[in-house]
Amino acid sequence: MVKKCFNFLKRIVISGFLLYGYNLITAPLNIMIPINLITMSSLTILGFPALFAFILIHIIVF
């Protein structure tokens, strides 16, 4: 049980760093994805492909 909680917390932290790093890289292009509960939870659950989905949604909508 402790191992599952640790893995889940690790995925949350990695998701936060992933979003923050992406926002740092794309800040000059103004293609930033907000770091909020929805984006963090979807990145935690779905992983890296969710970031591509958010990028596509951002490019298509805006």
Secondary structure as the mmCIF struct_conf table of DSSP 4:
data_model
#
loop_
_struct_conf.conf_type_id
_struct_conf.id
_struct_conf.beg_label_comp_id
_struct_conf.beg_label_asym_id
_struct_conf.beg_label_seq_id
_struct_conf.end_label_comp_id
_struct_conf.end_label_asym_id
_struct_conf.end_label_seq_id
HELX_RH_AL_P HELX_RH_AL_P1 VAL A 2 THR A 26
TURN_TY1_P TURN_TY1_P1 ALA A 27 ASN A 30
BEND BEND1 ASN A 36 ASN A 36
HELX_RH_AL_P HELX_RH_AL_P2 LEU A 37 LEU A 46
HELX_RH_AL_P HELX_RH_AL_P3 PHE A 48 VAL A 61
#
